[in-house]
């Protein structure tokens, strides 16, 4: 995402919290090789889709700073300690 390339990722925990299918990337189910091939073909056939995904992905990265990650981690630990 930070390199300005469209993302196709596996729809699993952790990834789907960062990638929203059709908005800032494309998601494919684990093991779905046909789905992966289809999404790659869709990106190659639709440069505007690729540009939109890259633009939205880069904009969404502002939420994933070290400071935000640290604060979210501390919050989880504080909630667990209560």
N, C-alpha and C positions, 0 to 999 in steps of 0.2 A: 504494500500500500504506500509506504513512504518513498518508494522508488518511482512512483508514477506509472505503475503498470496495473492493468485490471487483474483482480483477484478471483480465482475460482478455488474454493476451499471445501473441505469436508464438513458436513452438517453434524458436528459433535459439540458436546459441552465445551465451553471456553471459546470456541471459534464462533458459534452462532451468537454469542453475546457481543462480538466485535463486528461481525459481517452480517449485514441485513440483505437477504437475497433480493437481487434486482435493484437495490438502492446504492450500496457502496461495494458490492461484490456479487458473486454468484455462489450459491451453495449446492453441493451435490451430496447425496446420501452415501455413507460409507459402503464401499464395495460396488457402487453403481458405475461401472466402466462405460456403459452405453450413455448414461446421463452425463458423465464427464465429457465424453466425445461430443455429445450434442451441444453442451455449453461452450466448448472450445469452438465448434463450428459457428455457433451463434455470434460469438465475439468476432471471429474473423469475417463474418458476413455483414456485421453491423458496426462499423467504426464509430458511429454516433453513440451507440450503447457503451462501447469501450471508453469513449471520452467521458460520458456521464458517470460511469462507475468510478473512473480515476478521480474525477473532480470531487465526487461525494466522499470517496474513500479518504482522500487527502484532508478534506474538511473534517471528517470524523476523528482523525488522529489527534486533534487538539484535546480530546478527552483522555488520551492515553499517555499522559506525562508521568515521569517518575514521582512527582509530587502527588498527583491524583491516585496513582497506584499505591503509594505508601499510605496515604490517608485512608483509602478503602480497606487496606490490609489491617491497619490499626483499628478501624471501626469494627471489623469482623472479630478481632481478638477481644476487644472491649465488650462486645455483645456476648461472646462465649463465656467471658469471665463473670458476667452478671448472673 
